[in-house]
Amino acid sequence: MGRAFPANPAKAMARLTLSYGVAQVLAPALAGQMAQASGSYRGALLLTAAVMGAGMALLVVLMARKRVAGTAA
């Protein structure tokens, strides 16, 4: 965090912690509703896999952009 946000790394960490906390509160409730409606956790697990896949893809894109920006400098 310090390298990415040298001016205020604590603010970035606070945002990450807040987003993790919100997800930890909302995800079980959403998964429970999905499981109750469908009778299975399959949909919730597929949604979780899709969100994780999207996060990994975003990470790869951001790393590639950083690598390209680093070689252009």
CHARMM internal coordinates of N, CA and C (Angstrom, degrees):
IC EDIT
DIST 1 N 1 CA 1.4444
DIST 1 CA 1 C 1.5214
ANGL 1 N 1 CA 1 C 111.14
DIST 1 C 2 N 1.3070
ANGL 1 CA 1 C 2 N 116.83
DIHE 1 N 1 CA 1 C 2 N -37.52
DIST 2 N 2 CA 1.4589
ANGL 1 C 2 N 2 CA 120.64
DIHE 1 CA 1 C 2 N 2 CA -177.06
DIST 2 CA 2 C 1.5045
ANGL 2 N 2 CA 2 C 112.74
DIHE 1 C 2 N 2 CA 2 C -60.83
DIST 2 C 3 N 1.3287
ANGL 2 CA 2 C 3 N 117.28
DIHE 2 N 2 CA 2 C 3 N -38.27
DIST 3 N 3 CA 1.4691
ANGL 2 C 3 N 3 CA 120.20
DIHE 2 CA 2 C 3 N 3 CA 179.89
DIST 3 CA 3 C 1.5160
ANGL 3 N 3 CA 3 C 111.90
DIHE 2 C 3 N 3 CA 3 C -73.63
DIST 3 C 4 N 1.3311
ANGL 3 CA 3 C 4 N 116.85
DIHE 3 N 3 CA 3 C 4 N -38.69
DIST 4 N 4 CA 1.4585
ANGL 3 C 4 N 4 CA 120.69
DIHE 3 CA 3 C 4 N 4 CA -177.55
DIST 4 CA 4 C 1.5303
ANGL 4 N 4 CA 4 C 112.10
DIHE 3 C 4 N 4 CA 4 C -75.12
DIST 4 C 5 N 1.3302
ANGL 4 CA 4 C 5 N 117.09
DIHE 4 N 4 CA 4 C 5 N -32.97
DIST 5 N 5 CA 1.4624
ANGL 4 C 5 N 5 CA 122.01
DIHE 4 CA 4 C 5 N 5 CA -179.00
DIST 5 CA 5 C 1.5275
ANGL 5 N 5 CA 5 C 109.13
DIHE 4 C 5 N 5 CA 5 C -132.11
DIST 5 C 6 N 1.3394
ANGL 5 CA 5 C 6 N 117.25
DIHE 5 N 5 CA 5 C 6 N 70.15
DIST 6 N 6 CA 1.4676
ANGL 5 C 6 N 6 CA 119.29
DIHE 5 CA 5 C 6 N 6 CA -174.32
DIST 6 CA 6 C 1.5255
ANGL 6 N 6 CA 6 C 114.06
DIHE 5 C 6 N 6 CA 6 C -64.67
DIST 6 C 7 N 1.3101
ANGL 6 CA 6 C 7 N 117.95
DIHE 6 N 6 CA 6 C 7 N -27.25
DIST 7 N 7 CA 1.4661
ANGL 6 C 7 N 7 CA 120.21
DIHE 6 CA 6 C 7 N 7 CA -177.52
DIST 7 CA 7 C 1.5271
ANGL 7 N 7 CA 7 C 111.91
DIHE 6 C 7 N 7 CA 7 C -72.28
DIST 7 C 8 N 1.3362
ANGL 7 CA 7 C 8 N 116.74
DIHE 7 N 7 CA 7 C 8 N -36.41
DIST 8 N 8 CA 1.4660
ANGL 7 C 8 N 8 CA 119.35
DIHE 7 CA 7 C 8 N 8 CA -176.23
DIST 8 CA 8 C 1.5345
ANGL 8 N 8 CA 8 C 110.51
DIHE 7 C 8 N 8 CA 8 C -155.11
DIST 8 C 9 N 1.3508
ANGL 8 CA 8 C 9 N 118.00
DIHE 8 N 8 CA 8 C 9 N 74.40
DIST 9 N 9 CA 1.4625
ANGL 8 C 9 N 9 CA 119.19
DIHE 8 CA 8 C 9 N 9 CA -179.28
DIST 9 CA 9 C 1.5261
ANGL 9 N 9 CA 9 C 113.09
DIHE 8 C 9 N 9 CA 9 C -66.13
DIST 9 C 10 N 1.3200
ANGL 9 CA 9 C 10 N 117.81
DIHE 9 N 9 CA 9 C 10 N -26.78
DIST 10 N 10 CA 1.4649
ANGL 9 C 10 N 10 CA 120.25
DIHE 9 CA 9 C 10 N 10 CA -179.91
DIST 10 CA 10 C 1.5318
ANGL 10 N 10 CA 10 C 111.05
DIHE 9 C 10 N 10 CA 10 C -64.53
DIST 10 C 11 N 1.3054
ANGL 10 CA 10 C 11 N 117.26
DIHE 10 N 10 CA 10 C 11 N -35.51
DIST 11 N 11 CA 1.4704
ANGL 10 C 11 N 11 CA 120.70
DIHE 10 CA 10 C 11 N 11 CA 178.93
DIST 11 CA 11 C 1.5295
ANGL 11 N 11 CA 11 C 110.46
DIHE 10 C 11 N 11 CA 11 C -65.59
DIST 11 C 12 N 1.3233
ANGL 11 CA 11 C 12 N 116.93
DIHE 11 N 11 CA 11 C 12 N -41.50
DIST 12 N 12 CA 1.4628
ANGL 11 C 12 N 12 CA 120.47
DIHE 11 CA 11 C 12 N 12 CA 178.33
DIST 12 CA 12 C 1.5246
ANGL 12 N 12 CA 12 C 110.49
DIHE 11 C 12 N 12 CA 12 C -65.15
DIST 12 C 13 N 1.3307
ANGL 12 CA 12 C 13 N 117.33
DIHE 12 N 12 CA 12 C 13 N -42.43
DIST 13 N 13 CA 1.4581
ANGL 12 C 13 N 13 CA 120.60
DIHE 12 CA 12 C 13 N 13 CA 178.49
DIST 13 CA 13 C 1.5291
ANGL 13 N 13 CA 13 C 111.39
DIHE 12 C 13 N 13 CA 13 C -64.58
DIST 13 C 14 N 1.3123
ANGL 13 CA 13 C 14 N 116.76
DIHE 13 N 13 CA 13 C 14 N -36.68
DIST 14 N 14 CA 1.4641
ANGL 13 C 14 N 14 CA 120.45
DIHE 13 CA 13 C 14 N 14 CA 177.83
DIST 14 CA 14 C 1.5277
ANGL 14 N 14 CA 14 C 110.71
DIHE 13 C 14 N 14 CA 14 C -63.61
DIST 14 C 15 N 1.3182
ANGL 14 CA 14 C 15 N 116.62
DIHE 14 N 14 CA 14 C 15 N -41.67
DIST 15 N 15 CA 1.4659
ANGL 14 C 15 N 15 CA 119.96
DIHE 14 CA 14 C 15 N 15 CA 178.88
DIST 15 CA 15 C 1.5241
ANGL 15 N 15 CA 15 C 111.13
DIHE 14 C 15 N 15 CA 15 C -65.20
DIST 15 C 16 N 1.3318
ANGL 15 CA 15 C 16 N 116.68
DIHE 15 N 15 CA 15 C 16 N -42.22
DIST 16 N 16 CA 1.4619
ANGL 15 C 16 N 16 CA 119.87
DIHE 15 CA 15 C 16 N 16 CA 177.81
DIST 16 CA 16 C 1.5265
ANGL 16 N 16 CA 16 C 111.09
DIHE 15 C 16 N 16 CA 16 C -62.14
DIST 16 C 17 N 1.3254
ANGL 16 CA 16 C 17 N 116.55
DIHE 16 N 16 CA 16 C 17 N -45.17
DIST 17 N 17 CA 1.4557
ANGL 16 C 17 N 17 CA 120.88
DIHE 16 CA 16 C 17 N 17 CA -179.62
DIST 17 CA 17 C 1.5205
ANGL 17 N 17 CA 17 C 110.96
DIHE 16 C 17 N 17 CA 17 C -62.98
DIST 17 C 18 N 1.3153
ANGL 17 CA 17 C 18 N 117.27
DIHE 17 N 17 CA 17 C 18 N -41.43
DIST 18 N 18 CA 1.4629
ANGL 17 C 18 N 18 CA 121.02
DIHE 17 CA 17 C 18 N 18 CA 178.24
DIST 18 CA 18 C 1.5283
ANGL 18 N 18 CA 18 C 110.66
DIHE 17 C 18 N 18 CA 18 C -62.68
DIST 18 C 19 N 1.3288
ANGL 18 CA 18 C 19 N 117.05
DIHE 18 N 18 CA 18 C 19 N -44.00
DIST 19 N 19 CA 1.4641
ANGL 18 C 19 N 19 CA 119.09
DIHE 18 CA 18 C 19 N 19 CA -179.36
DIST 19 CA 19 C 1.5251
ANGL 19 N 19 CA 19 C 111.04
DIHE 18 C 19 N 19 CA 19 C -66.12
DIST 19 C 20 N 1.3310
ANGL 19 CA 19 C 20 N 118.13
DIHE 19 N 19 CA 19 C 20 N -39.09
DIST 20 N 20 CA 1.4612
ANGL 19 C 20 N 20 CA 120.31
DIHE 19 CA 19 C 20 N 20 CA 176.46
DIST 20 CA 20 C 1.5261
ANGL 20 N 20 CA 20 C 110.30
DIHE 19 C 20 N 20 CA 20 C -62.19
DIST 20 C 21 N 1.3121
ANGL 20 CA 20 C 21 N 116.62
DIHE 20 N 20 CA 20 C 21 N -43.62
DIST 21 N 21 CA 1.4605
ANGL 20 C 21 N 21 CA 120.92
DIHE 20 CA 20 C 21 N 21 CA -179.03
DIST 21 CA 21 C 1.5236
ANGL 21 N 21 CA 21 C 112.30
DIHE 20 C 21 N 21 CA 21 C -62.49
DIST 21 C 22 N 1.3211
ANGL 21 CA 21 C 22 N 115.98
DIHE 21 N 21 CA 21 C 22 N -44.25
DIST 22 N 22 CA 1.4692
ANGL 21 C 22 N 22 CA 120.19
DIHE 21 CA 21 C 22 N 22 CA 178.99
DIST 22 CA 22 C 1.5265
ANGL 22 N 22 CA 22 C 109.69
DIHE 21 C 22 N 22 CA 22 C -62.08
DIST 22 C 23 N 1.3273
ANGL 22 CA 22 C 23 N 116.76
DIHE 22 N 22 CA 22 C 23 N -43.45
DIST 23 N 23 CA 1.4643
ANGL 22 C 23 N 23 CA 120.25
DIHE 22 CA 22 C 23 N 23 CA 179.99
DIST 23 CA 23 C 1.5298
ANGL 23 N 23 CA 23 C 111.05
DIHE 22 C 23 N 23 CA 23 C -64.61
DIST 23 C 24 N 1.3189
ANGL 23 CA 23 C 24 N 117.09
DIHE 23 N 23 CA 23 C 24 N -38.06
DIST 24 N 24 CA 1.4644
ANGL 23 C 24 N 24 CA 120.17
DIHE 23 CA 23 C 24 N 24 CA -179.57
DIST 24 CA 24 C 1.5232
ANGL 24 N 24 CA 24 C 112.19
DIHE 23 C 24 N 24 CA 24 C -68.78
DIST 24 C 25 N 1.3146
ANGL 24 CA 24 C 25 N 117.31
DIHE 24 N 24 CA 24 C 25 N -24.50
DIST 25 N 25 CA 1.4622
ANGL 24 C 25 N 25 CA 120.39
DIHE 24 CA 24 C 25 N 25 CA 177.21
DIST 25 CA 25 C 1.5296
ANGL 25 N 25 CA 25 C 110.75
DIHE 24 C 25 N 25 CA 25 C -85.28
DIST 25 C 26 N 1.3163
ANGL 25 CA 25 C 26 N 116.99
DIHE 25 N 25 CA 25 C 26 N -44.55
DIST 26 N 26 CA 1.4609
ANGL 25 C 26 N 26 CA 120.40
DIHE 25 CA 25 C 26 N 26 CA -173.90
DIST 26 CA 26 C 1.5208
ANGL 26 N 26 CA 26 C 114.64
DIHE 25 C 26 N 26 CA 26 C -80.13
DIST 26 C 27 N 1.3186
ANGL 26 CA 26 C 27 N 117.94
DIHE 26 N 26 CA 26 C 27 N -35.58
DIST 27 N 27 CA 1.4694
ANGL 26 C 27 N 27 CA 120.65
DIHE 26 CA 26 C 27 N 27 CA -174.39
DIST 27 CA 27 C 1.5304
ANGL 27 N 27 CA 27 C 113.34
DIHE 26 C 27 N 27 CA 27 C -60.18
DIST 27 C 28 N 1.3310
ANGL 27 CA 27 C 28 N 119.75
DIHE 27 N 27 CA 27 C 28 N -47.38
DIST 28 N 28 CA 1.4732
ANGL 27 C 28 N 28 CA 117.82
DIHE 27 CA 27 C 28 N 28 CA 179.32
DIST 28 CA 28 C 1.5297
ANGL 28 N 28 CA 28 C 112.86
DIHE 27 C 28 N 28 CA 28 C -62.92
DIST 28 C 29 N 1.3168
ANGL 28 CA 28 C 29 N 116.99
DIHE 28 N 28 CA 28 C 29 N -37.53
DIST 29 N 29 CA 1.4671
ANGL 28 C 29 N 29 CA 119.72
DIHE 28 CA 28 C 29 N 29 CA 179.03
DIST 29 CA 29 C 1.5290
ANGL 29 N 29 CA 29 C 110.47
DIHE 28 C 29 N 29 CA 29 C -65.38
DIST 29 C 30 N 1.3227
ANGL 29 CA 29 C 30 N 116.47
DIHE 29 N 29 CA 29 C 30 N -43.50
DIST 30 N 30 CA 1.4626
ANGL 29 C 30 N 30 CA 120.49
DIHE 29 CA 29 C 30 N 30 CA 178.84
DIST 30 CA 30 C 1.5284
ANGL 30 N 30 CA 30 C 110.61
DIHE 29 C 30 N 30 CA 30 C -65.58
DIST 30 C 31 N 1.3236
ANGL 30 CA 30 C 31 N 116.63
DIHE 30 N 30 CA 30 C 31 N -43.38
DIST 31 N 31 CA 1.4673
ANGL 30 C 31 N 31 CA 119.96
DIHE 30 CA 30 C 31 N 31 CA 179.22
DIST 31 CA 31 C 1.5299
ANGL 31 N 31 CA 31 C 110.68
DIHE 30 C 31 N 31 CA 31 C -62.99
DIST 31 C 32 N 1.3195
ANGL 31 CA 31 C 32 N 116.60
DIHE 31 N 31 CA 31 C 32 N -39.54
DIST 32 N 32 CA 1.4593
ANGL 31 C 32 N 32 CA 119.81
DIHE 31 CA 31 C 32 N 32 CA 178.02
DIST 32 CA 32 C 1.5162
ANGL 32 N 32 CA 32 C 112.47
DIHE 31 C 32 N 32 CA 32 C -63.46
DIST 32 C 33 N 1.3223
ANGL 32 CA 32 C 33 N 116.24
DIHE 32 N 32 CA 32 C 33 N -42.53
DIST 33 N 33 CA 1.4631
ANGL 32 C 33 N 33 CA 119.88
DIHE 32 CA 32 C 33 N 33 CA 178.28
DIST 33 CA 33 C 1.5253
ANGL 33 N 33 CA 33 C 110.93
DIHE 32 C 33 N 33 CA 33 C -64.89
DIST 33 C 34 N 1.3238
ANGL 33 CA 33 C 34 N 115.82
DIHE 33 N 33 CA 33 C 34 N -41.83
DIST 34 N 34 CA 1.4678
ANGL 33 C 34 N 34 CA 119.30
DIHE 33 CA 33 C 34 N 34 CA 178.92
DIST 34 CA 34 C 1.5235
ANGL 34 N 34 CA 34 C 110.73
DIHE 33 C 34 N 34 CA 34 C -64.31
DIST 34 C 35 N 1.3294
ANGL 34 CA 34 C 35 N 116.78
DIHE 34 N 34 CA 34 C 35 N -41.61
DIST 35 N 35 CA 1.4656
ANGL 34 C 35 N 35 CA 120.43
DIHE 34 CA 34 C 35 N 35 CA -180.00
DIST 35 CA 35 C 1.5215
ANGL 35 N 35 CA 35 C 111.36
DIHE 34 C 35 N 35 CA 35 C -67.50
DIST 35 C 36 N 1.3110
ANGL 35 CA 35 C 36 N 116.79
DIHE 35 N 35 CA 35 C 36 N -38.87
DIST 36 N 36 CA 1.4662
ANGL 35 C 36 N 36 CA 120.18
DIHE 35 CA 35 C 36 N 36 CA 179.61
DIST 36 CA 36 C 1.5248
ANGL 36 N 36 CA 36 C 110.29
DIHE 35 C 36 N 36 CA 36 C -66.66
DIST 36 C 37 N 1.3170
ANGL 36 CA 36 C 37 N 116.82
DIHE 36 N 36 CA 36 C 37 N -39.68
DIST 37 N 37 CA 1.4636
ANGL 36 C 37 N 37 CA 120.25
DIHE 36 CA 36 C 37 N 37 CA -178.97
DIST 37 CA 37 C 1.5281
ANGL 37 N 37 CA 37 C 112.25
DIHE 36 C 37 N 37 CA 37 C -70.36
DIST 37 C 38 N 1.3379
ANGL 37 CA 37 C 38 N 116.77
DIHE 37 N 37 CA 37 C 38 N -35.46
DIST 38 N 38 CA 1.4598
ANGL 37 C 38 N 38 CA 119.50
DIHE 37 CA 37 C 38 N 38 CA -175.50
DIST 38 CA 38 C 1.5238
ANGL 38 N 38 CA 38 C 113.43
DIHE 37 C 38 N 38 CA 38 C -102.26
DIST 38 C 39 N 1.3335
ANGL 38 CA 38 C 39 N 117.33
DIHE 38 N 38 CA 38 C 39 N -17.23
DIST 39 N 39 CA 1.4552
ANGL 38 C 39 N 39 CA 120.05
DIHE 38 CA 38 C 39 N 39 CA -177.47
DIST 39 CA 39 C 1.5216
ANGL 39 N 39 CA 39 C 113.42
DIHE 38 C 39 N 39 CA 39 C 83.62
DIST 39 C 40 N 1.3339
ANGL 39 CA 39 C 40 N 116.32
DIHE 39 N 39 CA 39 C 40 N 8.23
DIST 40 N 40 CA 1.4565
ANGL 39 C 40 N 40 CA 120.64
DIHE 39 CA 39 C 40 N 40 CA -177.73
DIST 40 CA 40 C 1.5257
ANGL 40 N 40 CA 40 C 109.61
DIHE 39 C 40 N 40 CA 40 C -152.87
DIST 40 C 41 N 1.3253
ANGL 40 CA 40 C 41 N 115.93
DIHE 40 N 40 CA 40 C 41 N 153.98
DIST 41 N 41 CA 1.4705
ANGL 40 C 41 N 41 CA 120.06
DIHE 40 CA 40 C 41 N 41 CA 175.60
DIST 41 CA 41 C 1.5308
ANGL 41 N 41 CA 41 C 111.85
DIHE 40 C 41 N 41 CA 41 C -87.72
DIST 41 C 42 N 1.3153
ANGL 41 CA 41 C 42 N 117.26
DIHE 41 N 41 CA 41 C 42 N 3.57
DIST 42 N 42 CA 1.4693
ANGL 41 C 42 N 42 CA 121.14
DIHE 41 CA 41 C 42 N 42 CA -176.77
DIST 42 CA 42 C 1.5330
ANGL 42 N 42 CA 42 C 111.92
DIHE 41 C 42 N 42 CA 42 C -55.92
DIST 42 C 43 N 1.3033
ANGL 42 CA 42 C 43 N 117.93
DIHE 42 N 42 CA 42 C 43 N -47.14
DIST 43 N 43 CA 1.4655
ANGL 42 C 43 N 43 CA 121.05
DIHE 42 CA 42 C 43 N 43 CA -179.34
DIST 43 CA 43 C 1.5214
ANGL 43 N 43 CA 43 C 112.21
DIHE 42 C 43 N 43 CA 43 C -62.30
DIST 43 C 44 N 1.3310
ANGL 43 CA 43 C 44 N 116.53
DIHE 43 N 43 CA 43 C 44 N -42.13
DIST 44 N 44 CA 1.4596
ANGL 43 C 44 N 44 CA 120.41
DIHE 43 CA 43 C 44 N 44 CA 178.98
DIST 44 CA 44 C 1.5220
ANGL 44 N 44 CA 44 C 111.15
DIHE 43 C 44 N 44 CA 44 C -64.82
DIST 44 C 45 N 1.3274
ANGL 44 CA 44 C 45 N 116.21
DIHE 44 N 44 CA 44 C 45 N -39.91
DIST 45 N 45 CA 1.4603
ANGL 44 C 45 N 45 CA 119.33
DIHE 44 CA 44 C 45 N 45 CA 178.58
DIST 45 CA 45 C 1.5237
ANGL 45 N 45 CA 45 C 111.56
DIHE 44 C 45 N 45 CA 45 C -68.16
DIST 45 C 46 N 1.3244
ANGL 45 CA 45 C 46 N 116.62
DIHE 45 N 45 CA 45 C 46 N -38.13
DIST 46 N 46 CA 1.4733
ANGL 45 C 46 N 46 CA 119.43
DIHE 45 CA 45 C 46 N 46 CA 177.14
DIST 46 CA 46 C 1.5258
ANGL 46 N 46 CA 46 C 110.88
DIHE 45 C 46 N 46 CA 46 C -66.29
DIST 46 C 47 N 1.3272
ANGL 46 CA 46 C 47 N 117.21
DIHE 46 N 46 CA 46 C 47 N -39.79
DIST 47 N 47 CA 1.4631
ANGL 46 C 47 N 47 CA 120.76
DIHE 46 CA 46 C 47 N 47 CA 177.05
DIST 47 CA 47 C 1.5251
ANGL 47 N 47 CA 47 C 110.12
DIHE 46 C 47 N 47 CA 47 C -62.81
DIST 47 C 48 N 1.3244
ANGL 47 CA 47 C 48 N 116.62
DIHE 47 N 47 CA 47 C 48 N -42.88
DIST 48 N 48 CA 1.4607
ANGL 47 C 48 N 48 CA 120.91
DIHE 47 CA 47 C 48 N 48 CA 178.21
DIST 48 CA 48 C 1.5244
ANGL 48 N 48 CA 48 C 110.53
DIHE 47 C 48 N 48 CA 48 C -61.16
DIST 48 C 49 N 1.3194
ANGL 48 CA 48 C 49 N 117.02
DIHE 48 N 48 CA 48 C 49 N -44.23
DIST 49 N 49 CA 1.4664
ANGL 48 C 49 N 49 CA 120.74
DIHE 48 CA 48 C 49 N 49 CA 178.69
DIST 49 CA 49 C 1.5230
ANGL 49 N 49 CA 49 C 110.89
DIHE 48 C 49 N 49 CA 49 C -62.47
DIST 49 C 50 N 1.3210
ANGL 49 CA 49 C 50 N 117.27
DIHE 49 N 49 CA 49 C 50 N -39.52
DIST 50 N 50 CA 1.4607
ANGL 49 C 50 N 50 CA 120.57
DIHE 49 CA 49 C 50 N 50 CA 179.53
DIST 50 CA 50 C 1.5335
ANGL 50 N 50 CA 50 C 111.36
DIHE 49 C 50 N 50 CA 50 C -66.11
DIST 50 C 51 N 1.3182
ANGL 50 CA 50 C 51 N 116.61
DIHE 50 N 50 CA 50 C 51 N -42.16
DIST 51 N 51 CA 1.4726
ANGL 50 C 51 N 51 CA 120.23
DIHE 50 CA 50 C 51 N 51 CA 178.58
DIST 51 CA 51 C 1.5259
ANGL 51 N 51 CA 51 C 110.13
DIHE 50 C 51 N 51 CA 51 C -64.37
DIST 51 C 52 N 1.3315
ANGL 51 CA 51 C 52 N 116.71
DIHE 51 N 51 CA 51 C 52 N -42.90
DIST 52 N 52 CA 1.4588
ANGL 51 C 52 N 52 CA 119.90
DIHE 51 CA 51 C 52 N 52 CA 177.89
DIST 52 CA 52 C 1.5249
ANGL 52 N 52 CA 52 C 111.30
DIHE 51 C 52 N 52 CA 52 C -63.70
DIST 52 C 53 N 1.3154
ANGL 52 CA 52 C 53 N 117.27
DIHE 52 N 52 CA 52 C 53 N -41.86
DIST 53 N 53 CA 1.4634
ANGL 52 C 53 N 53 CA 121.04
DIHE 52 CA 52 C 53 N 53 CA 177.80
DIST 53 CA 53 C 1.5151
ANGL 53 N 53 CA 53 C 111.62
DIHE 52 C 53 N 53 CA 53 C -62.17
DIST 53 C 54 N 1.3293
ANGL 53 CA 53 C 54 N 116.63
DIHE 53 N 53 CA 53 C 54 N -42.12
DIST 54 N 54 CA 1.4662
ANGL 53 C 54 N 54 CA 120.26
DIHE 53 CA 53 C 54 N 54 CA 178.04
DIST 54 CA 54 C 1.5261
ANGL 54 N 54 CA 54 C 110.57
DIHE 53 C 54 N 54 CA 54 C -64.10
DIST 54 C 55 N 1.3255
ANGL 54 CA 54 C 55 N 116.88
DIHE 54 N 54 CA 54 C 55 N -39.87
DIST 55 N 55 CA 1.4628
ANGL 54 C 55 N 55 CA 120.42
DIHE 54 CA 54 C 55 N 55 CA 177.53
DIST 55 CA 55 C 1.5091
ANGL 55 N 55 CA 55 C 112.14
DIHE 54 C 55 N 55 CA 55 C -63.84
DIST 55 C 56 N 1.3331
ANGL 55 CA 55 C 56 N 116.32
DIHE 55 N 55 CA 55 C 56 N -41.34
DIST 56 N 56 CA 1.4721
ANGL 55 C 56 N 56 CA 119.58
DIHE 55 CA 55 C 56 N 56 CA 178.29
DIST 56 CA 56 C 1.5207
ANGL 56 N 56 CA 56 C 111.00
DIHE 55 C 56 N 56 CA 56 C -65.93
DIST 56 C 57 N 1.3208
ANGL 56 CA 56 C 57 N 117.08
DIHE 56 N 56 CA 56 C 57 N -40.65
DIST 57 N 57 CA 1.4693
ANGL 56 C 57 N 57 CA 120.55
DIHE 56 CA 56 C 57 N 57 CA 178.41
DIST 57 CA 57 C 1.5233
ANGL 57 N 57 CA 57 C 110.64
DIHE 56 C 57 N 57 CA 57 C -63.51
DIST 57 C 58 N 1.3309
ANGL 57 CA 57 C 58 N 117.07
DIHE 57 N 57 CA 57 C 58 N -42.07
DIST 58 N 58 CA 1.4576
ANGL 57 C 58 N 58 CA 120.57
DIHE 57 CA 57 C 58 N 58 CA 177.99
DIST 58 CA 58 C 1.5218
ANGL 58 N 58 CA 58 C 110.63
DIHE 57 C 58 N 58 CA 58 C -62.76
DIST 58 C 59 N 1.3229
ANGL 58 CA 58 C 59 N 117.00
DIHE 58 N 58 CA 58 C 59 N -40.87
DIST 59 N 59 CA 1.4548
ANGL 58 C 59 N 59 CA 120.91
DIHE 58 CA 58 C 59 N 59 CA 178.35
DIST 59 CA 59 C 1.5252
ANGL 59 N 59 CA 59 C 111.33
DIHE 58 C 59 N 59 CA 59 C -61.54
DIST 59 C 60 N 1.3289
ANGL 59 CA 59 C 60 N 117.11
DIHE 59 N 59 CA 59 C 60 N -42.85
DIST 60 N 60 CA 1.4629
ANGL 59 C 60 N 60 CA 120.93
DIHE 59 CA 59 C 60 N 60 CA 178.55
DIST 60 CA 60 C 1.5248
ANGL 60 N 60 CA 60 C 110.59
DIHE 59 C 60 N 60 CA 60 C -62.81
DIST 60 C 61 N 1.3272
ANGL 60 CA 60 C 61 N 116.65
DIHE 60 N 60 CA 60 C 61 N -43.28
DIST 61 N 61 CA 1.4681
ANGL 60 C 61 N 61 CA 120.49
DIHE 60 CA 60 C 61 N 61 CA 178.98
DIST 61 CA 61 C 1.5242
ANGL 61 N 61 CA 61 C 110.76
DIHE 60 C 61 N 61 CA 61 C -62.78
DIST 61 C 62 N 1.3191
ANGL 61 CA 61 C 62 N 117.18
DIHE 61 N 61 CA 61 C 62 N -45.07
DIST 62 N 62 CA 1.4636
ANGL 61 C 62 N 62 CA 120.33
DIHE 61 CA 61 C 62 N 62 CA -179.63
DIST 62 CA 62 C 1.5239
ANGL 62 N 62 CA 62 C 111.66
DIHE 61 C 62 N 62 CA 62 C -65.16
DIST 62 C 63 N 1.3227
ANGL 62 CA 62 C 63 N 117.02
DIHE 62 N 62 CA 62 C 63 N -38.61
DIST 63 N 63 CA 1.4665
ANGL 62 C 63 N 63 CA 119.86
DIHE 62 CA 62 C 63 N 63 CA 177.89
DIST 63 CA 63 C 1.5232
ANGL 63 N 63 CA 63 C 110.82
DIHE 62 C 63 N 63 CA 63 C -66.33
DIST 63 C 64 N 1.3337
ANGL 63 CA 63 C 64 N 117.10
DIHE 63 N 63 CA 63 C 64 N -39.16
DIST 64 N 64 CA 1.4650
ANGL 63 C 64 N 64 CA 120.62
DIHE 63 CA 63 C 64 N 64 CA 178.36
DIST 64 CA 64 C 1.5252
ANGL 64 N 64 CA 64 C 110.64
DIHE 63 C 64 N 64 CA 64 C -65.40
DIST 64 C 65 N 1.3158
ANGL 64 CA 64 C 65 N 117.10
DIHE 64 N 64 CA 64 C 65 N -41.33
DIST 65 N 65 CA 1.4681
ANGL 64 C 65 N 65 CA 120.30
DIHE 64 CA 64 C 65 N 65 CA 178.00
DIST 65 CA 65 C 1.5195
ANGL 65 N 65 CA 65 C 111.12
DIHE 64 C 65 N 65 CA 65 C -63.14
DIST 65 C 66 N 1.3367
ANGL 65 CA 65 C 66 N 115.81
DIHE 65 N 65 CA 65 C 66 N -41.29
DIST 66 N 66 CA 1.4616
ANGL 65 C 66 N 66 CA 119.67
DIHE 65 CA 65 C 66 N 66 CA 179.64
DIST 66 CA 66 C 1.5339
ANGL 66 N 66 CA 66 C 109.86
DIHE 65 C 66 N 66 CA 66 C -64.89
DIST 66 C 67 N 1.3318
ANGL 66 CA 66 C 67 N 116.50
DIHE 66 N 66 CA 66 C 67 N -40.55
DIST 67 N 67 CA 1.4574
ANGL 66 C 67 N 67 CA 120.39
DIHE 66 CA 66 C 67 N 67 CA 179.55
DIST 67 CA 67 C 1.5270
ANGL 67 N 67 CA 67 C 110.55
DIHE 66 C 67 N 67 CA 67 C -63.92
DIST 67 C 68 N 1.3395
ANGL 67 CA 67 C 68 N 117.39
DIHE 67 N 67 CA 67 C 68 N -42.80
DIST 68 N 68 CA 1.4637
ANGL 67 C 68 N 68 CA 121.75
DIHE 67 CA 67 C 68 N 68 CA 179.35
DIST 68 CA 68 C 1.5219
ANGL 68 N 68 CA 68 C 109.92
DIHE 67 C 68 N 68 CA 68 C -65.99
DIST 68 C 69 N 1.3138
ANGL 68 CA 68 C 69 N 117.71
DIHE 68 N 68 CA 68 C 69 N -42.51
DIST 69 N 69 CA 1.4652
ANGL 68 C 69 N 69 CA 121.31
DIHE 68 CA 68 C 69 N 69 CA 179.18
DIST 69 CA 69 C 1.5263
ANGL 69 N 69 CA 69 C 111.18
DIHE 68 C 69 N 69 CA 69 C -65.21
DIST 69 C 70 N 1.3321
ANGL 69 CA 69 C 70 N 116.52
DIHE 69 N 69 CA 69 C 70 N -34.18
DIST 70 N 70 CA 1.4584
ANGL 69 C 70 N 70 CA 120.35
DIHE 69 CA 69 C 70 N 70 CA 179.08
DIST 70 CA 70 C 1.5168
ANGL 70 N 70 CA 70 C 112.31
DIHE 69 C 70 N 70 CA 70 C -70.55
DIST 70 C 71 N 1.3276
ANGL 70 CA 70 C 71 N 118.33
DIHE 70 N 70 CA 70 C 71 N -32.57
DIST 71 N 71 CA 1.4675
ANGL 70 C 71 N 71 CA 120.70
DIHE 70 CA 70 C 71 N 71 CA 179.58
DIST 71 CA 71 C 1.5234
ANGL 71 N 71 CA 71 C 111.19
DIHE 70 C 71 N 71 CA 71 C -80.89
DIST 71 C 72 N 1.3160
ANGL 71 CA 71 C 72 N 117.45
DIHE 71 N 71 CA 71 C 72 N -23.12
DIST 72 N 72 CA 1.4675
ANGL 71 C 72 N 72 CA 120.74
DIHE 71 CA 71 C 72 N 72 CA -179.32
DIST 72 CA 72 C 1.5201
ANGL 72 N 72 CA 72 C 111.11
DIHE 71 C 72 N 72 CA 72 C -78.54
DIST 72 C 73 N 1.3271
ANGL 72 CA 72 C 73 N 117.28
DIHE 72 N 72 CA 72 C 73 N -22.51
DIST 73 N 73 CA 1.4674
ANGL 72 C 73 N 73 CA 120.49
DIHE 72 CA 72 C 73 N 73 CA -176.55
DIST 73 CA 73 C 1.5027
ANGL 73 N 73 CA 73 C 112.78
DIHE 72 C 73 N 73 CA 73 C -76.28
END
COOR INIT
IC SEED 1 N 1 CA 1 C
IC BUILD
